[in-house]
Amino acid sequence: MKAILVRPRFDEVTPYTFAFAAEVLQWCREAGIDTIELAEGEAIRARVEEELAKGIDLFIHYDHGNETALIGQDEKAVIDLSNCDLLAMKETYTLACLSAKSLGVEVWRKEGKYWGYVEVVSFTTDALPEFQEAFNCGFHYRFIEGDTHQNALSRAKEMFSNLALQLVEDGKTFAAVCMRQNRDSLRYYNAQKPEEGKGCLLGLLKLPTKIWRN
């Protein structure tokens, strides 16, 4: 298997997700997945298109997105509706807000498979290990363990639920709310068919701990 991992780092949020993605990169290397890392200055549209044109099996993107695009280091789209044909017949795994609403649907229509979220993705700084485990577990289930699409999705949602319960027990209520919202927002086409959706933007809410929205 050949993969591309795109992980920009350019604002207050992306250093956290950049670190989350490091675990995925380590898993890929340990599993013998031939992985091209496009990080920071390399995480731009031209480089993404260049590498995708060479032929890959798996496209991984950690971080910002919207309904129609995945965002790169220059805060411009690396993948959007005009070039998402590059993801046809491929697997996509992303931690981007909202992208499963429209972009993921288009990829699915082109016979691609798409792991993503239909709403804003949020996490809190008082529970970073728990959120990393939640965001990354589906990747491990599907691409490291080789589980089916449906089982990987079901197991991931169960992990989100279990972590939310643990966060409640730990008194991290805001984190638990975010965890449950992320669970409900998670989609995996082809484990399920797309549904209609809507949109949102990046936000930051300052509470007793910070809640980051991707």
C-alpha positions as CSV (number, residue, x, y, z in Angstrom):
1,M,0.0,0.0,0.0
2,K,1.2,3.5,-0.8
3,A,-0.1,6.6,1.1
4,I,0.2,10.3,1.3
5,L,0.0,12.1,4.7
6,V,-0.8,15.8,4.5
7,R,-0.4,17.7,7.8
8,P,-0.1,21.5,7.8
9,R,0.9,23.5,10.9
10,F,0.1,27.2,10.7
11,D,-2.2,28.4,13.5
12,E,-3.2,27.7,17.1
13,V,-5.1,24.5,16.3
14,T,-2.8,22.7,13.8
15,P,0.1,22.1,16.2
16,Y,-2.2,19.7,18.1
17,T,-3.5,17.9,15.1
18,F,0.0,17.8,13.6
19,A,1.0,15.9,16.7
20,F,-2.0,13.6,16.4
21,A,-0.9,12.7,12.9
22,A,2.6,11.8,14.0
23,E,1.1,8.7,15.6
24,V,-0.5,7.7,12.3
25,L,2.7,8.3,10.4
26,Q,4.6,6.0,12.9
27,W,2.0,3.3,12.5
28,C,2.3,3.5,8.7
29,R,6.1,3.1,8.9
30,E,5.9,0.2,11.3
31,A,3.4,-1.5,9.1
32,G,5.4,-1.1,6.0
33,I,3.0,1.3,4.3
34,D,5.0,3.4,1.8
35,T,4.1,6.9,3.1
36,I,4.9,10.2,1.5
37,E,4.7,12.9,4.2
38,L,3.7,16.4,3.0
39,A,4.2,18.5,6.2
40,E,4.1,22.3,6.7
41,G,5.6,24.0,3.7
42,E,5.1,20.8,1.6
43,A,1.4,20.7,2.5
44,I,0.2,22.7,-0.5
45,R,-2.0,22.0,-3.5
46,A,0.8,21.7,-6.1
47,R,2.7,19.1,-4.1
48,V,-0.5,17.2,-3.3
49,E,-1.5,17.0,-6.9
50,E,2.0,16.1,-8.0
51,E,2.1,13.1,-5.6
52,L,-1.5,12.0,-6.2
53,A,-0.8,11.9,-9.9
54,K,1.9,9.3,-9.3
55,G,-0.7,6.9,-8.0
56,I,-1.5,6.1,-4.4
57,D,-3.9,3.9,-2.4
58,L,-4.6,6.0,0.7
59,F,-4.8,9.8,1.2
60,I,-4.5,11.0,4.8
61,H,-5.3,14.6,5.7
62,Y,-5.0,16.2,9.2
63,D,-6.4,19.3,9.7
64,H,-8.7,22.1,8.6
65,G,-11.5,21.7,6.1
66,N,-14.9,22.9,5.1
67,E,-17.8,21.4,3.2
68,T,-16.0,21.4,-0.1
69,A,-12.3,21.5,0.6
70,L,-9.3,20.2,2.6
71,I,-7.0,23.0,3.6
72,G,-3.2,23.2,3.3
73,Q,-0.3,25.2,4.8
74,D,-1.1,28.3,2.8
75,E,-4.7,28.2,4.1
76,K,-5.8,27.3,0.5
77,A,-7.5,24.1,-0.6
78,V,-5.2,21.2,-1.4
79,I,-8.3,19.2,-2.4
80,D,-11.6,20.6,-3.4
81,L,-14.5,19.8,-5.8
82,S,-12.4,20.8,-8.8
83,N,-9.6,18.3,-8.3
84,C,-11.3,15.6,-6.1
85,D,-11.2,13.3,-9.0
86,L,-7.7,12.6,-7.9
87,L,-9.2,10.7,-5.0
88,A,-11.3,8.5,-7.2
89,M,-11.0,4.8,-6.4
90,K,-8.8,5.6,-3.4
91,E,-9.3,5.6,0.4
92,T,-9.3,9.0,2.2
93,Y,-8.9,9.4,5.9
94,T,-9.3,12.9,7.3
95,L,-9.7,14.9,10.5
96,A,-11.2,17.9,8.8
97,C,-14.3,19.8,9.8
98,L,-17.4,19.4,7.6
99,S,-15.7,17.8,4.6
100,A,-17.8,14.7,4.5
101,K,-20.9,16.9,3.7
102,S,-20.0,17.7,0.1
103,L,-16.4,16.8,-0.7
104,G,-16.7,13.3,0.8
105,V,-19.9,12.7,-1.2
106,E,-18.2,13.7,-4.4
107,V,-15.3,11.4,-3.7
108,W,-17.8,8.6,-2.9
109,R,-19.6,9.3,-6.2
110,K,-16.3,8.8,-8.0
111,E,-16.0,5.3,-6.3
112,G,-13.7,6.5,-3.6
113,K,-14.0,5.7,0.1
114,Y,-14.1,8.6,2.6
115,W,-13.6,8.9,6.4
116,G,-14.5,12.3,7.7
117,Y,-17.0,14.5,9.6
118,V,-20.2,16.3,8.6
119,E,-20.0,18.9,11.4
120,V,-17.3,20.9,13.2
121,V,-14.7,18.7,14.8
122,S,-13.9,19.9,18.4
123,F,-11.4,18.9,21.1
124,T,-10.3,20.3,24.4
125,T,-6.8,20.9,25.7
126,D,-7.5,19.1,29.0
127,A,-8.0,15.8,27.2
128,L,-5.6,15.6,24.3
129,P,-4.6,11.9,24.8
130,E,-8.3,10.9,24.7
131,F,-9.0,12.9,21.6
132,Q,-5.9,11.6,19.8
133,E,-7.0,8.1,20.6
134,A,-10.5,8.8,19.3
135,F,-9.4,10.5,16.1
136,N,-6.7,7.9,15.3
137,C,-8.4,4.7,16.3
138,G,-10.4,4.3,13.1
139,F,-7.2,4.4,11.1
140,H,-5.6,1.7,13.2
141,Y,-8.7,-0.5,12.9
142,R,-9.0,-0.2,9.1
143,F,-5.5,0.2,7.8
144,I,-3.2,-1.4,10.4
145,E,-5.5,-4.2,11.7
146,G,-7.2,-4.6,8.3
147,D,-10.8,-4.6,9.6
148,T,-13.8,-4.0,7.3
149,H,-15.1,-0.6,6.6
150,Q,-18.3,-1.2,8.7
151,N,-16.5,-2.7,11.6
152,A,-13.9,0.0,11.7
153,L,-16.6,2.6,11.8
154,S,-18.6,0.8,14.5
155,R,-15.6,0.2,16.6
156,A,-14.5,3.8,16.3
157,K,-17.9,5.1,17.3
158,E,-17.8,2.8,20.3
159,M,-14.4,4.1,21.3
160,F,-15.7,7.7,21.1
161,S,-18.6,6.7,23.4
162,N,-16.4,4.9,25.9
163,L,-14.0,7.8,26.0
164,A,-16.8,10.3,26.5
165,L,-18.0,8.2,29.5
166,Q,-14.5,8.2,31.0
167,L,-14.3,12.0,30.5
168,V,-17.5,12.4,32.4
169,E,-16.2,10.3,35.3
170,D,-13.0,12.4,35.2
171,G,-15.1,15.6,35.6
172,K,-14.2,16.8,32.0
173,T,-17.8,17.6,31.0
174,F,-17.0,19.9,28.1
175,A,-14.5,17.4,26.6
176,A,-17.2,14.7,26.9
177,V,-19.7,16.8,25.0
178,C,-17.2,17.4,22.2
179,M,-16.3,13.7,22.1
180,R,-20.0,12.8,21.6
181,Q,-20.6,15.4,19.0
182,N,-17.5,14.2,17.1
183,R,-18.9,10.6,17.3
184,D,-22.3,11.6,15.9
185,S,-20.6,13.6,13.1
186,L,-18.3,10.8,11.9
187,R,-19.0,9.2,8.6
188,Y,-17.3,6.5,6.5
189,Y,-18.4,6.2,2.9
190,N,-18.4,3.2,1.8
191,A,-19.4,1.8,5.2
192,Q,-22.6,3.9,4.8
193,K,-24.1,6.0,2.1
194,P,-23.9,9.8,2.2
195,E,-26.7,12.0,3.5
196,E,-27.6,15.6,2.9
197,G,-25.7,18.3,4.9
198,K,-24.9,21.9,5.7
199,G,-21.8,24.0,6.8
200,C,-19.7,25.9,9.4
201,L,-16.4,27.6,10.1
202,L,-13.5,27.4,12.5
203,G,-14.3,28.8,16.0
204,L,-12.7,29.0,19.4
205,L,-14.7,29.1,22.6
206,K,-12.9,30.0,25.8
207,L,-14.3,28.1,28.8
208,P,-12.5,26.7,31.9
209,T,-10.4,24.9,29.3
210,K,-10.1,25.7,25.6
211,I,-12.3,24.0,23.1
212,W,-10.6,23.9,19.7
213,R,-12.8,23.6,16.6
214,N,-11.0,22.3,13.6
